[in-house]
Amino acid sequence: MMAWPAPLRALGHPMGGLAGGWLLLVAAAAVLAPFLTPYAYDVQDLPQAYQPASAAHWLGTDEFGRDLLTRLIYGARTSLSVSAAAIAVSVLCGMVLGAAAAWFGGWPDRAVTVAVDLTWSFPEILIALILVAIIGPGTTGVMVAIAVAYLAQFTRLTRAQIMTLKGETFVEAARCLGAGTGHILFRHLLPNALAPVLVSAMLATGDAIILEATLGFFGLGAQPPVPSWGGMMSAGSALVFKAPWVIIFPGLAVAITVVAINLYGDALIAELDIRQKLRRTA
């Protein structure tokens, strides 16, 4: 009988299935946003401002009369794509740096270790704020800031995995057969170190969504009229008593999505037996 891959098996866990269903729903809504709502996210209708939930506007409207559900769906597209792309870049760069440091040792290892330890000593939000201030507000600056903020995490994890794996028998066998450094790293070591890094990346995506929302709340993320969950909460903070739904629903979207990522990540860790593997690595 064919075994299901671990990401699908994780859906069989009670909380993993519920969390995975929510994540699939949010991702599908973000991709299909133009087909799910008759409203445009950037068209103002001032006579309809501050409308509560109704049959026409299921989650109400904001201060400019824009449909809140529409902006919430398009905001998911912004927040998820920026966070996921930034973590993907961070994982790719972190795995290359960590693998190179562990394989070559010596001064390359010391240089990478010092650099990542330096960034590791600062909170992610501080690194992100400094980088966005240098690059400028907008989705590009936020993506770079998130990628750099989490680079140390993936570099350290990859380095630890490669340090353990490079002494294994299969590596010695590949070297004796004439395999070069690039072949050993990319065909043998990195694939075997991939599972813990990818699970860590998924959990880090939840933190990245919070970081993106924080930067958006400060006005440093996607610039108006492009919606993001953090930017919507920032606009709604001044309306908490007049139109509380403007800040409540984006806040709920961030909270539920981050909790779902962590619950599904826990189910995936259980299926892949990551904790036991990391204990053996340590």
C-alpha positions as CSV (number, residue, x, y, z in Angstrom):
1,M,0.0,0.0,0.0
2,M,1.3,3.4,-0.9
3,A,2.2,5.6,2.0
4,W,0.8,9.2,2.0
5,P,3.4,12.0,2.3
6,A,3.8,13.5,5.7
7,P,2.0,16.9,4.9
8,L,-1.1,14.9,4.0
9,R,-0.8,12.5,7.0
10,A,-0.6,15.6,9.3
11,L,-4.2,16.5,8.1
12,G,-5.3,13.2,9.8
13,H,-4.5,14.7,13.3
14,P,-7.6,16.3,14.8
15,M,-6.1,19.8,15.2
16,G,-3.8,19.3,12.2
17,G,-6.8,18.7,9.9
18,L,-8.7,21.7,11.3
19,A,-5.6,24.0,11.0
20,G,-4.7,22.7,7.6
21,G,-8.3,23.3,6.4
22,W,-8.2,26.9,7.5
23,L,-4.8,27.5,5.8
24,L,-6.1,26.0,2.6
25,L,-9.2,28.2,2.8
26,V,-7.1,31.4,3.4
27,A,-4.7,30.5,0.6
28,A,-7.5,29.7,-1.8
29,A,-9.3,32.9,-1.0
30,A,-6.1,34.9,-1.5
31,V,-5.5,33.3,-4.9
32,L,-9.1,33.6,-6.1
33,A,-9.8,37.0,-4.6
34,P,-11.0,38.7,-7.8
35,F,-13.6,35.9,-8.3
36,L,-14.9,35.9,-4.7
37,T,-16.2,39.4,-4.3
38,P,-18.1,41.9,-6.5
39,Y,-16.3,44.8,-4.9
40,A,-12.9,46.4,-5.6
41,Y,-10.6,46.8,-2.7
42,D,-9.5,50.4,-3.6
43,V,-12.8,52.0,-4.8
44,Q,-14.2,54.4,-2.2
45,D,-17.9,54.8,-1.5
46,L,-18.1,57.5,1.1
47,P,-21.9,57.4,1.7
48,Q,-21.5,53.7,2.7
49,A,-18.7,54.5,5.3
50,Y,-18.9,52.9,8.8
51,Q,-21.7,50.4,7.8
52,P,-22.0,47.4,10.1
53,A,-22.3,43.9,8.9
54,S,-25.2,43.4,6.5
55,A,-26.4,41.3,3.5
56,A,-24.5,43.7,1.1
57,H,-21.4,43.9,3.2
58,W,-20.9,40.7,5.3
59,L,-18.2,42.3,7.6
60,G,-19.2,45.9,7.2
61,T,-17.3,48.8,5.6
62,D,-14.4,51.0,6.6
63,E,-14.0,54.7,6.9
64,F,-14.0,55.1,3.1
65,G,-17.0,52.9,2.5
66,R,-14.9,50.0,1.1
67,D,-16.1,46.5,1.7
68,L,-14.2,45.1,4.6
69,L,-14.4,41.4,3.6
70,T,-13.0,42.3,0.2
71,R,-10.0,44.1,1.7
72,L,-9.5,41.3,4.2
73,I,-9.3,38.8,1.3
74,Y,-6.9,41.0,-0.7
75,G,-5.0,41.7,2.5
76,A,-4.4,37.9,2.9
77,R,-2.9,37.9,-0.6
78,T,-0.4,40.7,0.5
79,S,0.4,39.4,4.0
80,L,0.8,35.7,3.1
81,S,2.7,36.3,-0.2
82,V,5.2,38.7,1.4
83,S,5.7,36.5,4.5
84,A,6.0,33.3,2.5
85,A,8.4,34.7,-0.1
86,A,10.6,36.3,2.6
87,I,10.9,33.0,4.5
88,A,11.6,31.1,1.3
89,V,14.5,33.5,0.5
90,S,15.7,33.3,4.1
91,V,15.6,29.4,4.0
92,L,17.5,29.3,0.7
93,C,20.3,31.7,1.8
94,G,20.4,30.2,5.3
95,M,20.8,26.6,4.0
96,V,23.6,27.6,1.6
97,L,25.5,29.6,4.3
98,G,25.0,26.9,7.0
99,A,26.1,24.1,4.7
100,A,29.1,25.9,3.5
101,A,30.2,26.8,7.0
102,A,29.8,23.3,8.3
103,W,31.4,21.6,5.3
104,F,34.5,23.9,4.9
105,G,35.1,24.7,8.6
106,G,37.9,27.0,9.5
107,W,37.6,30.7,8.8
108,P,34.5,30.4,6.7
109,D,32.7,28.7,9.6
110,R,33.9,31.3,12.1
111,A,32.9,34.2,9.8
112,V,29.4,32.8,9.2
113,T,29.0,31.9,12.9
114,V,30.0,35.4,14.1
115,A,27.7,37.1,11.5
116,V,24.7,35.0,12.4
117,D,25.3,35.2,16.1
118,L,25.5,39.0,15.8
119,T,22.0,39.2,14.1
120,W,20.7,36.5,16.5
121,S,21.4,38.8,19.4
122,F,18.9,41.4,18.3
123,P,15.1,41.0,18.2
124,E,13.7,40.4,14.8
125,I,11.5,43.5,15.0
126,L,14.5,45.7,15.6
127,I,16.4,44.3,12.6
128,A,13.3,44.7,10.5
129,L,12.8,48.3,11.5
130,I,16.4,49.2,10.8
131,L,16.3,47.6,7.4
132,V,13.0,49.0,6.4
133,A,14.2,52.5,7.5
134,I,17.2,52.0,5.2
135,I,15.4,50.5,2.2
136,G,12.2,52.4,2.5
137,P,8.6,51.4,3.3
138,G,6.7,49.0,1.0
139,T,6.4,45.3,0.3
140,T,10.0,45.0,-1.1
141,G,11.5,46.5,2.1
142,V,9.4,44.3,4.3
143,M,10.4,41.1,2.4
144,V,14.1,41.9,2.7
145,A,13.7,42.8,6.4
146,I,11.9,39.6,7.2
147,A,14.4,37.5,5.2
148,V,17.4,39.0,7.0
149,A,15.7,38.8,10.4
150,Y,15.2,35.0,10.2
151,L,18.4,34.2,8.3
152,A,20.3,33.3,11.4
153,Q,17.7,30.7,12.5
154,F,18.0,28.7,9.3
155,T,21.8,29.1,9.0
156,R,22.3,27.7,12.5
157,L,19.9,24.8,12.0
158,T,21.4,23.8,8.7
159,R,24.9,24.1,10.1
160,A,24.1,21.8,13.0
161,Q,22.5,19.2,10.6
162,I,25.4,19.2,8.2
163,M,28.0,19.0,11.0
164,T,26.3,15.7,12.1
165,L,25.7,14.3,8.6
166,K,29.1,15.0,7.1
167,G,30.7,12.3,9.3
168,E,28.2,9.6,8.1
169,T,29.4,6.6,6.1
170,F,27.4,7.5,3.0
171,V,29.4,10.7,2.7
172,E,32.7,8.9,2.9
173,A,31.4,6.4,0.3
174,A,30.4,9.3,-2.1
175,R,33.9,10.9,-1.6
176,C,35.7,7.6,-2.3
177,L,33.7,7.2,-5.5
178,G,35.0,10.6,-6.7
179,A,32.1,12.8,-5.9
180,G,32.9,16.5,-5.6
181,T,32.0,19.0,-2.9
182,G,29.0,20.4,-4.8
183,H,27.6,16.9,-5.5
184,I,28.0,15.8,-1.9
185,L,26.4,18.9,-0.5
186,F,23.5,19.2,-2.9
187,R,22.8,15.6,-3.6
188,H,23.5,14.0,-0.2
189,L,23.8,16.4,2.7
190,L,21.2,19.1,2.0
191,P,18.3,16.7,1.1
192,N,18.9,14.8,4.4
193,A,18.9,18.1,6.3
194,L,15.8,19.4,4.6
195,A,12.9,18.1,6.7
196,P,13.8,19.9,10.0
197,V,14.5,23.2,8.1
198,L,11.3,23.1,6.2
199,V,9.2,22.5,9.4
200,S,11.1,25.3,11.1
201,A,10.4,27.5,8.1
202,M,6.7,26.8,8.3
203,L,6.6,27.7,11.9
204,A,8.7,30.8,11.2
205,T,6.1,31.9,8.6
206,G,3.6,32.4,11.4
207,D,6.1,34.7,13.1
208,A,6.8,36.4,9.8
209,I,3.0,37.1,9.4
210,I,3.0,38.8,12.8
211,L,6.2,40.8,11.9
212,E,4.7,41.9,8.5
213,A,1.5,42.9,10.3
214,T,3.5,44.9,12.9
215,L,5.4,46.7,10.2
216,G,2.1,47.3,8.3
217,F,0.6,48.7,11.5
218,F,3.5,51.2,11.7
219,G,2.8,52.2,8.1
220,L,6.0,50.6,6.8
221,G,4.4,47.8,4.9
222,A,2.2,47.8,1.8
223,Q,1.3,51.3,1.0
224,P,-2.3,52.5,0.5
225,P,-4.6,51.7,-1.2
226,V,-3.0,48.1,-1.3
227,P,-4.5,46.3,1.8
228,S,-2.6,44.3,4.3
229,W,-3.8,42.9,7.6
230,G,-1.4,45.1,9.6
231,G,-2.3,48.2,7.6
232,M,-6.0,47.5,8.1
233,M,-5.5,47.2,11.9
234,S,-3.6,50.5,11.9
235,A,-6.5,52.3,10.2
236,G,-9.0,50.7,12.5
237,S,-7.1,51.6,15.7
238,A,-8.6,55.1,15.5
239,L,-12.1,53.7,15.0
240,V,-12.2,51.2,17.8
241,F,-15.2,52.9,19.4
242,K,-17.0,54.1,16.3
243,A,-16.5,51.0,14.0
244,P,-14.7,48.3,16.0
245,W,-15.2,45.7,13.2
246,V,-12.5,47.5,11.1
247,I,-9.8,46.4,13.5
248,I,-11.4,43.3,15.0
249,F,-11.6,41.2,11.8
250,P,-8.1,41.8,10.5
251,G,-6.8,41.1,14.0
252,L,-8.8,37.8,14.1
253,A,-7.4,36.9,10.7
254,V,-3.8,37.3,11.8
255,A,-4.4,35.5,15.1
256,I,-6.3,32.5,13.7
257,T,-3.9,32.1,10.8
258,V,-0.8,32.1,13.0
259,V,-2.4,29.7,15.5
260,A,-3.4,27.4,12.5
261,I,0.2,27.5,11.2
262,N,1.6,26.4,14.6
263,L,-1.0,23.7,15.1
264,Y,-0.4,22.2,11.6
265,G,3.3,22.6,12.2
266,D,3.0,20.5,15.4
267,A,1.1,17.8,13.6
268,L,3.8,17.8,10.8
269,I,6.5,17.5,13.4
270,A,4.8,14.5,15.0
271,E,4.5,12.8,11.6
272,L,8.2,13.5,10.6
273,D,9.5,12.7,14.1
274,I,11.5,15.9,14.0
275,R,12.0,16.3,17.7
276,Q,13.6,12.8,18.0
277,K,15.8,13.6,15.0
278,L,16.9,16.9,16.6
279,R,17.7,15.1,19.9
280,R,19.9,12.6,18.0
281,T,21.6,15.6,16.2
282,A,22.3,17.3,19.6
